[in-house]
Amino acid sequence: MAKLYFNYSTMNAGKSTVLLQASHNYRENNMQTYLLTASVDDRAGAGRIASRIGIGAEADVFRPEDDLHARICARLEQGAVAAIFVDEAQFLTPDQVWQLARVVDDLRIPVLAYGLRVDFQGKLFPGSATLLALADEMREVRTICHCGKKATMVVRQDDQGNVLTEGDQVQIGGNESYVSLCRRHWRAAMGDLPESS
């Protein structure tokens, strides 16, 4: 039975690596996959999903105005697809998440979405919030804070390493801009811990 999966975490947890490995497993068994990634994040090149460990694959890009159900129906005219993989799923619009749910329910194709749960201010991305509401299954891809605890939050830093507490929700960057932390160390970095803690 097809399901909508949301694989979420903070930055640098290996979400793209897991996505690429899962897609490879399908293809190794002669099942085609369809890969999508957000147009806004082109750090690996436009239409490319890449992992920090050096693996990558070509993908179609989605923009906020795209109807993903229609896009997937058009792709199916070229041949069967066993699974659909979406990288940078936090950049989906709520409508696009509903379109992916329709793909699962009506076309009976599993959709595996990978993305961030929260932004640098601890707020849900709209796409992630809708995925948390609609997903049939959710899986956390874990990474750790510098203290060894599970990292669930991320801070944004400027060029000098100063933590930023304000700014646009979306700013594309990697290790040079973001650090994954446990909630306590995120609170400390954001100035939200009492002096005695």
N, C-alpha and C positions, 0 to 999 in steps of 0.2 A: 504494500500500500504506500503510495507517495505521501511524503510529508514535507512541511516547511521547517527547515532547521535554521537556528540562529547560533552560530559559533562566535562568541564574543570574548573580549578581553581588553586589556590596556595596550599601550604601545609596546612594540618589541617583544611580543609573546610568541611570535611564530605563526600567526594566523595564515599568512600567505603561503608559508611552507606547508602547513597542514592541508590547505586548499589544493595546492599543486600536487601533493602526494596523493590525495584522494582522487583527483582527476586522473592522475597517472594510473592508479589502480583500475579504474573503469576502462581506460584506453588499452591497458595491457590485456584486458579480457575482451577486446574487440567491441567495446561499447563506446559510442561517441558521447562526448560531453560538450557543453556550450558554456564558455567562460565570458563573464561580463565584469567590467571594472569601471569605476567612476572617472569621468572625463577630467574632473578637477584635479586628480592626483596623477600627474604624469612624470613623477620622479624617475621611474624606470623607462620612460618613453611612452608616447601616446599609444594606447591600446596594448599595454604590456603589464602582466602581473609578474612581479619579481620578489624574491626573498633575499634577505640580507645574507643568507648562506650561499648565494650564487646561482640558484635555479630560477627559471622563469618560463613563461609561456605567453603566446599572443592571445589577446582577448578583444572582444568588441567593447566599445565604451558606451556608457549610458549618461545621459544628461537629464536634468530635472524635468524637462518637458517631454521626455520620451514615454511612450506607452509600452511598457515591457511585455505585456501580454501579446500585443500586436507584433512586437519585435520577435518574440519567441515563436509565434505562429508562422511568421515569415521564414524564420530559420528552419522550422520543421518541414517546409516545402522542399528543402534541399536534402532531407533525409532524417531518419529517426535520431532522437537524442535520449540517452539513458538518464542523464542528470544535468542540472544547470547549477553552475557555481558562480556566486556573486562576491567579488572582493570589494573592500571599502564600502560595505553595506550601510554604514552610518550615513552615507551621503544619499541614500534612497529617500525619496519623498514618501510621506504616508500613503499617498495614492499608489505609488509604485510597489509598495509592500503589499497592498491589497491586490494589485495586478499579479504579483508573484503567487499570492495565495490562490487566485483563480487558476493559475497555471497548474498548481498542485491539485486543486479540487476538480477542475474540469478537464484538464489534459492528462492528469494522472502522471505527472513527471515530478520527481523529487527536486526541490530547490534547496541548495545549501548556501546560506549567506554567512559571510565572515566580516566582522567589523568591530569597531569600538563601541563600548556601551555608553561611556560618559566622556565629556570634553574636559579641558584643563580646569574648568571651574566647578567640576563635579555635577554638571547638568547633562541629562540625557540628550543625545542627538534625536531629532524628530524621527528619522528612519529607524534608529535603534529602539525608541520607545514603541513604535508600531510593531516592530518585530517581536519585542518582548510581549506585546499583547496578543499577537496572532500566531506565533510559532508553535508548531506541534511539539517540537523538542528544542531545548536550549542546552548548549554545552559551553562551559567556560574553558578557554585556552589559558593556562596559567603561566605566569611569570613571577619573578620575585623582586622585592624591594632590596635595597642595599643592606637592610638589617636581616634579611633572610625570610621575613614573613611574606605571605602572598601579596603581590601588588594588585590593587584594584583601582587605583587612581593614577593620574598623570599630571605633571606640572609642565607649564611652558616657560622656557627661559629665553632671555635675550642673548646677544652675542657675547656678553661678559659673564653669563651664567646667573644673572639675577632672575629670580622668579617673577613672572608677570601674573597679575591677578585680574587684569582687565584686557579686553580686546575682542576681536571677532571670534565667533565660535570656530570658524574654519580658517586655519592657516596651515598650509601643507608644509611638512617638515619631518625630519627623522631624529636620530640621536643628537644632532646639533641643536635641536629645538625642544625636545621633550624628554622627560625622565619619568619612568614608572615608579610609583611608591605605594606603600601600604597606606591605609587611611590615616593612621596616626602621624606618619611622616609627611603626608600631604597636608594635613591640618597644620603641622608645625611650619612647613614651607609657606603656607598661605597666611600665617600669623594668627592661627586659631587655637593655639594651646595656651593654657594658663602658665605663668612663669614657673610655678612649682612642679610642673609635669616633667 
